[in-house]
């Protein structure tokens, strides 16, 4: 059922700890739930909404106005919106960008996304920063708070959820020139479109495989390197992926991992992961490259991280990048294999392109091997 723009329906947001926010409906009339998280970026909302790493989450946009430059088909990281719901201070129906093809309201309606606006997002984000990530429920069809609290109790915790298999490609597909000298096999746990594009732009022929593709099928492509993608959910539940990464490492061919791929590379080397208090999501996170001493402003989207103590004690792994806000591990590389990974997103769509050199490093690593 569509929202009526001229007469918005009241909506309610209920948090797992009992806090309640009232607002106005936006997008579809309905009820949705998931883990609450927030993004600190000022722009790039359409790319954020279509990032598969957000699957299963209800997103708070920190910016006061979201939707004011509309949407267009090119500004996506996957074929559909992946967030479960949206929360904003002002979600805008009207837009000013001449290149835009539609409004955020119509876009969310087409994608069946329930949203709520007129929420004090500063107070909400402050609460999450203090109390930590938690589940929530948004409804513009139910007003009974006790009923919503009861429904919320049935929502599973993100801690322990395997979600990569929900967003992976169903079929193998390719990008780039088939005659290219470099072939890269991608394990898709929720890969963003522009990550693949960054490799194809550097002259690679990229083959993207479903999450549970066997090692034997990956090798049939005769790749010169392997890419382990980003994605949603708890990496500690992904034994199938860890087993595949271990076999990939035995080939001694170059490996590059991003976000979830970074965590899987760590798990494959005996380094555990943990659920963060409220995660890192935005496009302005400072990271220091320990190899060069240079600081990068990075795009991030993760609620899990690798255990810093275990990394520092490992005789297999070297730390390459750290977060300057909280000293969390942002990058590692193996000492005896041509394999490295970063927790953040160097393709940076949206975000600054400080870290795109990492794709150049990956291609150079393949050429050197």
N, C-alpha and C positions, 0 to 999 in steps of 0.2 A: 504493500500500500504506500503510495507516494506521500511525502509531506506536502502540505498546502502552504506555499510560500507566503500568501497574504494573511494567513492566520495560523502562525506556528503552534504546534501542539506542545504542551508542557512535557518535559522529559526529566528523568531523575537518574542520578548516578549514585550507586551505593558501593562503598569500599568494604573489603573483607574485615576490617577492624570496626565496622559499624558506622563510620563517618558517611554523611549523606550530603550531596550537592543537588540543588534544583536548577534547572535551566530550560532551554527551548530545544525542540527537536530540529534536526537537520538531516538531510538524506532520507533514508527509509524510515517509515514508522515500524517499530518492532522492538525486539529485545536482543541484546548481545552481551557476551561476557568474555573474559580472558585476563591475562596478566597486565597490570597497569604499568606503563613506562612513559618516559618523556623524552622529547627531542629538543635540543637547544638551538637548532638551526633557524635562521631568519628566512630562508628561501629553500626551494627545491622540494616542496611538499609532495608533488606528484611522483617524483623519483622515490621519495621515502615511502609513500603509501604502497608502491608496487615492488618494494624490496622484499624478496621472499624470506629474509631473515626476521622480518616482523610478524611472520605467520603465528597466529595464536595470541597476539597481543592487542590490547586497547591502548591507543596512542594519544598522549597529550602533546599538543603543539604549543611550545613556549611563546612563539611570536603572537602578538596581540591580534593581528589580522592574518587569516589563512584563507586563500582562495581569491585574493584580490587581483591576481594576474591570470586567472582562469586555468584551463588545461588544454593540452594538445596531444595528439597521438604519439608524437616522437619522444615525449618526455617521460618515458617509462623504463623500468628495469625488468619487467616481466609482463606477461599478457594480461594479468588481472591485478586488482588491488588485493594486497595480502593481509593488511591489518584487519582485525576483527571488529574494531569500532574506533571512532574518532571523538576527541574532546578538544574544544577550543574556546577562547574568549569571544572572538568574533569570527564566525565562519561565513565567508562572503559569497553571496549569490551574484552580485555584479562584479565585473572584471574590466580591466583597462587595457590589457595587452592585445594589440591588433592581430597578432599571429595566433592567438588562442582560438580554438574551435568550439569551446563549450564552457559552461560554468561548473564550478566545483559541485554545486547542488545537483545538477543533472548527471554529472559524472558519478557521484556517489549513489544516486538513484539507479543508474544503469548497472552498477556493481553490487547493488543490494547491501550497502553499508549503512548501518545505524550510527548516527552521530548526535552529539549534544553540544550546544553553544550557550553563551551567556553564563559560563562558569568562571569563577575566580581561579584561573589557572596558576597564578602566582602562589596563592594559598595551597592549592592542591599539590603543586610541585614541591613546595617547601615541606609539606607533610610527607611526601614520598621520600624526599632526601633524608628526613629525620627517622622515619619509621621503616623504610625499606620497601622494595617491590612487593606488591600484593595483588591478589585477584580483585576484580570489580565486575559490576554489571550495570549496563545502561538500558533503560527502557523508556519508550514513549507510548507503550500500550498498557502498561501496568503501573498503578500509582500506590499500590499497597506495599509499603516498605518492608513489612514482616514477610510477605510473600517473596519479595525480591531477595531478602536475606536468606530465605530458605532455598531458593533457586541457586544462589551464589555458593552455598555449601557443597553443591554437586559439581562445581567447576574444579577440574584437577589442577594441582600445582605444576608450574613449569619445571620445577626440580624433579627430574625423573621422567620427563616426557621426551620421546623420540619423535621428532616432527619432520626431519629431513625427507623421509620417504613420502610425506604428504605433498611436498612442493617440487620434488625432482621431476625432470623430464620423463615422459613415458617412453619416448623413442629416441634413438641416437640421431643427432643432427650435426651439421658441419658449418663452419664459418671460415672464410679466407680462401686463398688460392690453392686448389688441389695440387698444383705443380710446385708449391713452395718447398724449399729445401729443408724446412723445419716442420715437424709434426708434433703437436701437443695433444695429449689425452687429458680430458677434463672429467673428473668425478663430480657430478652435479648433485650437491646437497641443498641447492637453493641459489644457484649462481646468478649473479646480476648480469644483465645483458652487456653492460659496458666493460665488464672485466674481460669477457670473451673478445669484445671489440678491440680492447687495448693490446691483446696478443696478436690478433689478426692484423692490426695496423702496423705491427712490427715485423710483418712478413711471415707469420706462422699460419699453418693450416691446422685448424683446431677442430677436434672431434669431441662432442659433448655426450657423456654416457649417463644413464640412469644411476641412481645412488647405489643400488645393489648389484651393479655389474661385476662379474667375477674378474679376478686378476688375469685369468687366461684370455678372456675376451678383450681386455684392455691391451694386452700384449699383441693380439692379432693385428692391431692397427700399426704396429711397429713404430711407436712414438719415440721421439728423441728426448721428450721430457713429459712430466706429469704435473697437472695442476689439481690441487685439492681445494674445493670451493668453500665459500661461506654458506650459511644456512641457519635455520632456527632450531630451537630445542636444546636439550641437555646432551652434550657430547659423551658423557660417561655411559649413556645407554646404547651407544653405537658400536657394539662389539664387532659387528660385521664390517664396518668401515675401518676400524683400527686394524683388523686382521688383513684387510686389503692393503692398507698403507704400509704395514710391515713387509708384505711381499714386494710392494713397489720399491721400498728402500733396499731390498736385497739385490735389485738389478743394478744399483749404483748409478742410475740415471738421474739427471737433475729433477728436483721436486720443489714446487713452490706452493705454499698454502696461505690462504687468507681467512681470518676470523675463525669460523668453525674449523676450517682446514688447518689453521694454526694449532688449535686445541687438539685435533686428531693427531697431528704430527707429534705433539708433546706426549699424548697418551701412548702412541706407538713406541715411545722411548722411555716408558715407565714413569712419566711425570703426570700426576693426577690433576684434575680440574676441579673448580669449585664454583658455586653460585655466588655472584656478587651481591652486595647490599642493595644497590639499585642500578648498576650497570653504567655503561658509557654510551650515549647516543647524541650525535650532533656533528657539526662540521668545523669545530674550532678547538679541538683537543691537542695540546702541545705534547710532542713526543721527541725525545732525544735519540739520535743515532749514535750509539757508543763507538761505532767504527770510525766515524768521521768527526764527531763532536758537534754536528749540525742539528739544529732544532727544526722540526717539521710541524706545520699546523695540519692536523689530520681529520678525516671523516671517520666516525666510529659508530658501531651499532652492535653491542654485545652485552649479554647479561651473565655470561660465564667467563672465566679466565683460568690461566694455568697457575699452579701453585708456585709462588715465587721462591719459597725455601727449597722445594724439590728441584727447581731449575738450577739454583745456585749450588746445590750439592751434587748435581749430575756430572759424571765424567764424560758423558757423550755429547752434551749440549752446551752451547755458548750463548749468552744473552747478547743481542745486538741492539735492541731498542727498549727504552723504558718510558713510561708515562710521567710527565713532569708534574702532574697534579697529585698523583697518589703513589708513584713509584711502582705501579703494577707492570708486569712484563708485557711488552708490546711487540717483541720480535726475538726470534731465536734462529740459530743455525747449528747443524750437526758438525762435529769435529772430524768425522771420518767418512762423510757422505756429502755429495753436492746437493744438499737439501736445506731450505730455509723457509721461514714463515713470519707473517706479521699479524697482529691482532686487529689492526685497523684496516681501512679500505683505501688502498692507493689509487684506485680508479677514480675515486672522489666525485661521484655523481649523485647528489650535489656535493660541492666543496672545493677547496683549493687543490691545485695539482702538484703540491710540494713533493709528493711521494711517488709520482708515476715513474721515477727512475728505477723503481723496483722491477717493473716489467722489462726495462732495458737490461737490468742485472740478470734476470732470468734467461733472456735470450742469449746474453753473453755467456752465461754458465753453460747453456746447451751447446753453443758454438765451441767452447773450450773443451767440451767432453766428446 
